[in-house]
Amino acid sequence: MSFVRECVFEQFRIICQNPKKNSETLCFSREKAEKALRFHKSIPSYRVTSLIGLKDAARQNGIKSIYVKDESSRFGLKAFKGLGGSYCMFRILCEKLGLDESSSDYTTFLSEEIRQACSQIEFVTATDGNHGKGISWAAKLFGCKAHVFMPKGTVEARRKAIEEAGSAVAEITGWNYDRTVQHAAALAEKNGWILIQDTAWDGYETYPKWIIDGYLTMAAETVRQMNGEFPTHIFLQAGVGAMAGGIEAFFMNLADDFLPLVTIVEPEEAACIYQSVLAGDGEMHSVDGDPVTIMAGLNCGTPCKVVWPLLRDCSSCFCACKDSVTEQGMRAYANPVGSDPAVVSGESGAVTYGLLLSILQSDELRRLFHIDENSVILLISTEGDTDPDGYRRVVE
């Protein structure tokens, strides 16, 4: 594995490379997205989230379009994670109960007999916040039990939100994210619970893939909402990289004439994908210790194994950003240009917009990212104000 160059700026570091499509992208196809979308549509609270065009911001910065997929209203959870958690839980329950997933959907689980069977099943997971909230909500949806463990430093508001979202019992541990994942996995083995985790390792790959399949609903919706326009650039934030890898693969599979230029964005303190690329040996590397960042949902130390190869090969840029970058994005979303609508975007949702605005203000960076007057930028605001107090401190 070799990269073109690393550039260091005051608020972020960037690695640029010549991307190439690999066979790993085939794992997350439009067909899988449509299967996930069919299931999600069967949930009564399903609604298509908005794709917001920031027309005045694009015009001000001399580019064609900026689109933001706003996930702050998804299932009332203020984040996209319910998509992956609910779809993976659906697939697991179909497998455990002998149901045909191709002909079943959420309505199948409304029968008294099936709900009784679901009530005996317990899930466990580790989370920085939004994934756990999605699992808690999904467990209540299906009538299951769930246990959620959170890393040291998690604010109490996020723990409480997980319990309020569904039927899970949530606990903050004294460990970092990776150690908390290990704890959840050990409890699953000890107690006969089902580990439902959005990261993967040797021997644990199927369930993370099903979670990523669930995330593809966002991509399927976005393609319809763009009405034939195709993004030239996609900026995707990453913790373990599961969402980023799935969305990247989906758009790579759609592209016939050219590949979109994808940038993977992480917090500087927990930039495990960035550091793995920088190592140059093609292997995954972990960030040790107890990293601290306001981007709580991205504070993860090890890349997701099932998406690492496609993130490594297919992405054109990797960025490790200081917290000030996401703070800039949060404030810019909340105080839009001209008649553009405001977007409520939390600490893990806004970092891509903060980075994009910094790029657009520099001729050097515009050239580095190949952004010009014909560029169509796609961003995903993955969460709303999931930490309301923290959000107000930044925006106000």
C-alpha positions as MATLAB code, in Angstrom:
seq = 'MSFVRECVFEQFRIICQNPKKNSETLCFSREKAEKALRFHKSIPSYRVTSLIGLKDAARQNGIKSIYVKDESSRFGLKAFKGLGGSYCMFRILCEKLGLDESSSDYTTFLSEEIRQACSQIEFVTATDGNHGKGISWAAKLFGCKAHVFMPKGTVEARRKAIEEAGSAVAEITGWNYDRTVQHAAALAEKNGWILIQDTAWDGYETYPKWIIDGYLTMAAETVRQMNGEFPTHIFLQAGVGAMAGGIEAFFMNLADDFLPLVTIVEPEEAACIYQSVLAGDGEMHSVDGDPVTIMAGLNCGTPCKVVWPLLRDCSSCFCACKDSVTEQGMRAYANPVGSDPAVVSGESGAVTYGLLLSILQSDELRRLFHIDENSVILLISTEGDTDPDGYRRVVE';
ca = [
       0.000    0.000    0.000;
       1.424    3.404   -0.938;
      -0.021    6.899   -0.738;
       0.719    9.974   -2.794;
       1.491   12.376    0.044;
       0.566   13.640    3.491;
      -0.183   17.321    4.010;
      -0.298   18.912    7.452;
      -2.398   22.002    8.128;
      -3.267   23.818   11.343;
      -6.646   22.169   11.934;
      -6.266   18.874   10.054;
      -3.930   16.449    8.341;
      -4.615   14.966    4.909;
      -3.430   11.904    2.997;
      -4.153   11.854   -0.726;
      -3.797    8.854   -3.011;
      -4.828    7.557   -6.414;
      -7.982    5.522   -5.648;
      -8.939    2.298   -7.366;
     -12.087    0.218   -7.267;
     -11.698   -3.260   -5.786;
     -13.910   -6.339   -5.525;
     -14.788   -5.574   -1.899;
     -17.230   -2.913   -3.077;
     -19.493   -5.662   -4.429;
     -20.389   -6.601   -0.836;
     -22.672   -3.561   -0.536;
     -24.715   -3.327   -3.705;
     -27.891   -1.558   -4.763;
     -29.690   -4.906   -4.515;
     -28.789   -5.173   -0.819;
     -29.833   -1.564   -0.298;
     -33.255   -2.281   -1.778;
     -33.720   -5.287    0.527;
     -32.921   -3.157    3.556;
     -35.191   -0.366    2.323;
     -38.074   -2.833    1.863;
     -37.739   -3.877    5.493;
     -37.435   -0.331    6.828;
     -40.535    0.766    4.934;
     -42.530   -1.848    6.879;
     -41.751   -0.087   10.207;
     -44.650    2.276   11.035;
     -42.359    5.168   12.040;
     -40.328    5.010    8.821;
     -40.013    8.306    6.941;
     -37.552    9.328    4.241;
     -35.114   11.810    5.769;
     -34.465   15.095    3.989;
     -31.799   15.691    1.382;
     -31.075   19.390    1.782;
     -29.592   21.455   -1.015;
     -27.358   24.259    0.283;
     -27.757   26.311   -2.876;
     -26.579   29.652   -1.555;
     -23.531   28.112    0.133;
     -22.621   26.397   -3.141;
     -23.103   29.592   -5.103;
     -21.042   31.602   -2.632;
     -18.184   29.108   -2.926;
     -18.257   28.774   -6.700;
     -19.296   25.124   -6.985;
     -22.323   23.473   -8.558;
     -24.068   21.816   -5.582;
     -23.801   20.894   -1.912;
     -26.236   18.241   -0.704;
     -26.682   17.203    2.927;
     -28.542   14.034    3.923;
     -30.023   15.081    7.279;
     -30.401   12.063    9.602;
     -31.456   14.046   12.681;
     -35.091   12.906   12.330;
     -34.487    9.191   11.645;
     -36.993    7.116   13.679;
     -37.053    9.848   16.320;
     -33.542    8.809   17.411;
     -31.696   11.919   16.190;
     -29.238    9.664   14.317;
     -28.983    7.149   11.478;
     -27.874    4.172   13.567;
     -31.369    2.721   13.973;
     -31.184    1.702   10.318;
     -28.325   -0.720   10.878;
     -29.402   -1.974   14.269;
     -32.992   -2.739   13.249;
     -32.085   -4.446    9.973;
     -29.378   -6.599   11.551;
     -31.697   -7.560   14.416;
     -34.382   -8.456   11.862;
     -31.943  -10.713    9.985;
     -30.724  -12.349   13.207;
     -34.250  -13.007   14.456;
     -35.292  -14.459   11.101;
     -32.294  -16.785   11.324;
     -32.981  -17.788   14.950;
     -36.730  -18.299   14.450;
     -36.567  -20.027   11.069;
     -38.265  -17.211    9.121;
     -37.639  -16.418    5.447;
     -36.093  -12.943    5.438;
     -37.025  -12.390    1.797;
     -40.769  -12.728    2.501;
     -40.794  -11.422    6.087;
     -40.734   -7.846    7.324;
     -41.561   -6.011   10.535;
     -45.260   -6.940   10.337;
     -44.260  -10.608   10.637;
     -43.114   -9.853   14.172;
     -46.475   -8.570   15.335;
     -47.907  -12.046   15.899;
     -48.234  -13.076   19.536;
     -46.333  -16.332   19.003;
     -43.317  -14.660   17.422;
     -43.218  -11.849   19.966;
     -43.259  -14.419   22.751;
     -40.243  -16.104   21.167;
     -38.485  -12.731   20.785;
     -39.017  -11.918   24.451;
     -36.627  -14.743   25.351;
     -33.781  -13.357   23.238;
     -31.195  -10.940   24.658;
     -28.737   -8.789   22.729;
     -25.603   -7.023   23.922;
     -23.441   -4.339   22.346;
     -20.808   -1.689   22.996;
     -21.304    1.831   21.716;
     -20.096    5.408   21.725;
     -23.766    6.439   21.777;
     -25.822    6.330   18.599;
     -25.367    2.632   17.781;
     -26.476    1.706   21.292;
     -29.515    3.929   20.990;
     -30.415    2.197   17.735;
     -30.056   -1.244   19.352;
     -32.163   -0.220   22.338;
     -34.904    1.092   20.052;
     -34.779   -1.994   17.818;
     -34.952   -4.337   20.805;
     -38.163   -2.652   21.939;
     -39.463   -2.788   18.377;
     -39.104   -6.577   18.280;
     -39.862   -7.218   21.951;
     -36.343   -8.377   22.874;
     -34.019   -7.473   25.737;
     -30.748   -5.595   25.265;
     -27.652   -4.612   27.246;
     -25.544   -1.653   26.144;
     -22.061   -0.775   27.416;
     -20.383    2.590   26.834;
     -16.743    3.699   27.121;
     -15.193    5.840   29.812;
     -15.884    9.531   29.351;
     -19.380    9.085   27.908;
     -21.693   11.874   29.083;
     -24.643   10.771   31.190;
     -27.102   12.316   28.715;
     -26.073    9.768   26.077;
     -26.469    6.839   28.486;
     -29.891    8.046   29.573;
     -30.972    8.589   25.960;
     -30.197    4.948   25.176;
     -32.477    3.691   27.927;
     -35.212    6.142   26.997;
     -35.069    5.110   23.332;
     -36.108    1.511   23.923;
     -35.757   -1.476   26.195;
     -31.993   -1.623   26.850;
     -30.156   -1.274   30.132;
     -27.127    0.991   29.518;
     -23.940    1.232   31.573;
     -20.813    3.398   31.296;
     -17.627    1.384   31.801;
     -14.155    2.423   32.926;
     -12.530    1.439   29.621;
     -11.982    2.885   26.144;
     -14.167    1.866   23.198;
     -12.140   -1.166   22.055;
     -11.921   -2.598   25.574;
     -15.664   -2.036   26.018;
     -16.330   -4.032   22.836;
     -14.253   -6.881   24.286;
     -16.294   -6.712   27.486;
     -19.588   -6.958   25.578;
     -18.279   -9.903   23.565;
     -17.195  -11.718   26.735;
     -20.613  -11.222   28.331;
     -22.313  -12.524   25.198;
     -20.307  -15.731   25.393;
     -20.791  -16.084   29.151;
     -24.544  -15.418   29.258;
     -25.719  -16.753   25.903;
     -26.596  -13.263   24.685;
     -26.283  -12.265   21.023;
     -23.495   -9.770   20.302;
     -24.731   -7.220   17.771;
     -21.710   -5.032   17.049;
     -21.026   -2.546   14.243;
     -17.366   -3.451   13.987;
     -15.804   -6.725   12.843;
     -12.843   -9.014   13.458;
     -11.778  -12.516   12.448;
     -14.723  -14.832   13.061;
     -17.198  -12.001   13.617;
     -18.135  -10.587   10.236;
     -21.714  -11.547    9.251;
     -23.599   -9.363   11.719;
     -21.508   -6.241   11.021;
     -22.217   -6.750    7.299;
     -25.950   -6.883    8.012;
     -25.670   -3.655   10.020;
     -23.914   -1.990    7.088;
     -26.592   -3.317    4.718;
     -29.092   -1.459    6.886;
     -27.174    1.787    6.505;
     -27.563    1.497    2.738;
     -31.168    2.668    3.056;
     -29.700    6.178    3.371;
     -27.896    5.750    0.063;
     -30.932    4.311   -1.733;
     -33.044    7.251   -0.564;
     -30.361    9.747   -1.552;
     -30.075    8.464   -5.120;
     -33.822    8.908   -5.610;
     -33.738   12.379   -4.062;
     -30.890   13.584   -6.290;
     -33.089   13.040   -9.359;
     -30.368   11.883  -11.722;
     -27.582   14.129  -10.447;
     -24.521   12.191   -9.279;
     -22.002   13.311   -6.649;
     -18.487   14.038   -7.840;
     -17.276   14.202   -4.218;
     -18.505   12.412   -1.091;
     -17.238   13.274    2.395;
     -17.910   10.543    4.973;
     -17.107   10.639    8.674;
     -15.787    7.456   10.239;
     -15.389    5.861   13.637;
     -14.723    2.213   12.828;
     -15.724    3.074    9.256;
     -18.750    0.777    8.855;
     -21.150    3.441    7.595;
     -18.478    5.126    5.488;
     -17.462    1.863    3.841;
     -21.015    0.849    3.015;
     -22.004    4.198    1.517;
     -18.736    4.434   -0.418;
     -19.175    0.947   -1.873;
     -22.787    1.670   -2.848;
     -21.841    4.741   -4.896;
     -18.803    3.009   -6.375;
     -21.111    0.262   -7.661;
     -23.427    2.851   -9.250;
     -20.651    4.641  -11.084;
     -20.159    3.652  -14.712;
     -18.285    6.517  -16.320;
     -16.278    7.763  -13.347;
     -15.759    7.102   -9.652;
     -16.764    9.729   -7.081;
     -13.859   11.093   -5.068;
     -14.450    9.900   -1.504;
     -12.843   11.502    1.546;
     -12.836    9.674    4.900;
     -12.931   12.077    7.857;
     -11.993   11.214   11.460;
     -11.185   13.003   14.726;
      -7.442   13.518   15.056;
      -7.311   11.793   18.453;
      -8.945    8.567   17.180;
      -7.952    8.464   13.520;
      -7.471    4.697   13.250;
      -8.188    4.543    9.506;
      -5.884    7.488    8.811;
      -3.092    5.934   10.860;
      -3.569    2.576    9.143;
      -3.224    4.190    5.715;
      -0.241    6.219    6.889;
       1.533    3.028    8.013;
       1.676    2.030    4.349;
       1.643   -1.745    4.883;
      -1.985   -2.365    3.908;
      -2.876   -3.628    7.390;
      -5.236   -2.258   10.028;
      -3.697   -0.478   12.995;
      -5.291    0.577   16.271;
      -5.084    3.825   18.199;
      -4.101    2.993   21.767;
      -4.939    4.702   25.026;
      -8.011    6.738   25.910;
      -8.513    9.275   23.099;
     -10.625   12.319   23.947;
     -12.712   14.169   21.349;
     -16.100   15.871   21.310;
     -16.896   13.675   18.279;
     -18.073   10.910   20.613;
     -19.649    8.765   17.893;
     -16.336    8.677   16.009;
     -14.110    7.949   19.009;
     -13.096    4.415   17.988;
      -9.652    2.843   18.054;
      -9.748    0.057   15.438;
     -11.124   -0.026   11.859;
     -13.959   -2.385   10.951;
     -12.377   -5.413    9.261;
     -15.086   -5.953    6.639;
     -14.767   -2.449    5.172;
     -11.065   -1.751    5.715;
      -9.909   -3.056    2.287;
     -12.362   -0.899    0.349;
     -11.737    2.185    2.502;
      -7.998    1.666    2.003;
      -8.133    1.251   -1.778;
     -11.168    3.191   -3.009;
     -10.925    6.442   -1.036;
      -9.108    9.376   -2.578;
      -8.378   11.268    0.651;
      -8.194   10.655    4.399;
      -8.433   13.491    6.916;
      -7.702   13.628   10.633;
      -9.396   16.713   12.096;
      -9.210   18.676   15.303;
     -12.421   19.262   17.244;
     -12.436   22.871   16.004;
     -13.302   21.576   12.528;
     -16.559   19.977   13.628;
     -17.377   23.007   15.785;
     -17.049   25.134   12.638;
     -19.377   22.767   10.797;
     -21.975   22.766   13.591;
     -22.104   26.560   13.658;
     -22.216   26.833    9.870;
     -25.123   24.382    9.637;
     -26.994   26.275   12.375;
     -26.339   29.680   10.747;
     -26.756   29.023    6.996;
     -25.899   31.238    4.057;
     -28.726   33.312    2.573;
     -31.971   31.365    2.224;
     -30.424   27.932    2.833;
     -32.260   25.977    5.552;
     -30.605   25.468    8.929;
     -29.461   21.954    9.874;
     -29.189   20.757   13.468;
     -26.019   18.668   13.332;
     -24.182   17.241   16.329;
     -20.486   16.827   16.993;
     -20.151   13.630   14.946;
     -22.449   14.841   12.185;
     -20.884   18.156   11.235;
     -17.158   17.449   10.857;
     -17.422   16.864    7.098;
     -19.062   20.257    6.549;
     -16.472   21.997    8.682;
     -13.736   20.349    6.644;
     -15.441   21.173    3.339;
     -15.721   24.854    4.255;
     -12.013   24.976    5.093;
     -11.185   23.357    1.752;
     -13.376   25.782   -0.180;
     -11.588   28.776    1.373;
      -8.187   27.687    0.026;
      -7.152   27.524   -3.623;
      -4.425   25.053   -2.664;
      -6.895   22.714   -0.988;
      -9.449   23.016   -3.800;
      -6.781   21.835   -6.219;
      -5.744   19.044   -3.864;
      -9.332   17.764   -3.657;
     -10.066   18.428   -7.351;
     -12.977   20.736   -6.535;
     -14.118   23.211   -9.194;
     -17.234   24.924  -10.524;
     -18.695   21.580  -11.676;
     -18.340   19.783   -8.343;
     -21.381   18.158   -6.727;
     -20.670   17.533   -3.031;
     -22.566   14.997   -0.923;
     -22.404   15.089    2.891;
     -24.276   13.074    5.516;
     -25.185   14.780    8.772;
     -25.340   11.539   10.722;
     -26.788   12.971   13.939;
     -28.694   15.879   15.391;
     -28.169   17.304   18.877;
     -27.659   13.936   20.584;
     -25.877   15.786   23.391;
     -28.142   18.865   23.711;
     -26.008   20.670   26.289;
     -22.834   20.088   24.283;
     -24.564   21.231   21.120;
     -25.738   24.492   22.714;
     -22.264   25.200   24.098;
     -20.789   25.011   20.608;
     -23.515   26.669   18.557;
     -24.529   29.445   20.943;
];
